[in-house]
Amino acid sequence: MKKREMYGKPNNLTWDNVLAVLREDEMQGYTNGELAELLGADYQRVSSLTRVMYESGALSRVHSGRMTGTTYYFLPL
């Protein structure tokens, strides 16, 4: 890959930006799809980041549904 190809548009998908979105309305949880839309990022990349953030204790999550369902991410209490 050429050096100039490595630089693209700025990426809004950062740890701090995810936390900033969640701080806007602390009582509302967001799904990976909603975070992807708000941050203008790819769903899979958002999913990977929120998983790492959850495993490190930076996020709390609630899953609704049994086998399939929706996972909402929140700031930890």
C-alpha positions in Angstrom: 0.0 0.0 0.0 1.3 3.4 -0.9 1.8 5.9 1.8 -0.7 8.3 0.3 -3.4 5.6 0.2 -3.1 5.2 4.0 -4.6 8.6 4.6 -8.3 9.0 4.0 -11.0 11.0 5.5 -10.8 11.4 9.3 -12.3 8.5 11.3 -14.9 9.5 13.8 -14.9 6.0 15.3 -12.8 6.5 18.5 -13.2 5.4 22.1 -13.7 9.1 23.1 -16.4 9.7 20.5 -18.4 6.7 21.5 -18.3 7.9 25.1 -19.3 11.4 24.0 -22.3 10.1 22.2 -23.4 8.0 25.3 -22.8 11.0 27.6 -25.3 13.2 25.5 -28.2 11.2 27.0 -27.0 8.9 29.7 -30.3 7.3 30.2 -30.7 6.2 26.6 -28.8 3.2 25.3 -27.5 2.9 21.8 -27.2 -0.1 19.5 -24.1 -0.7 17.4 -26.2 0.3 14.3 -27.2 3.6 15.9 -23.7 4.3 16.9 -22.4 3.5 13.4 -25.0 5.9 11.9 -24.2 8.7 14.3 -20.4 8.4 13.9 -20.5 7.7 10.2 -18.6 4.4 10.6 -18.9 0.8 9.5 -21.1 -1.4 11.6 -18.5 -4.1 12.0 -15.9 -1.7 13.2 -18.3 -0.2 15.7 -19.2 -3.7 16.9 -15.6 -4.6 17.4 -14.9 -1.4 19.3 -17.9 -1.6 21.6 -17.0 -5.3 22.4 -13.5 -4.2 23.5 -14.9 -1.3 25.5 -17.4 -3.6 27.2 -14.7 -6.2 28.0 -12.5 -3.5 29.5 -15.3 -2.1 31.7 -15.8 1.2 29.8 -19.4 0.3 28.8 -22.3 -1.5 30.3 -24.8 -3.4 28.1 -28.3 -4.8 28.2 -29.5 -7.5 25.8 -33.2 -7.8 25.0 -34.4 -11.0 23.4 -33.4 -14.6 23.7 -31.4 -16.1 20.9 -31.5 -13.0 18.7 -32.3 -9.6 19.9 -30.9 -6.2 20.4 -27.9 -5.1 22.6 -27.9 -1.6 24.0 -24.8 0.0 25.3 -24.7 2.5 28.2 -22.1 4.3 30.3 -21.3 2.1 33.4 -23.0 3.1 36.6 
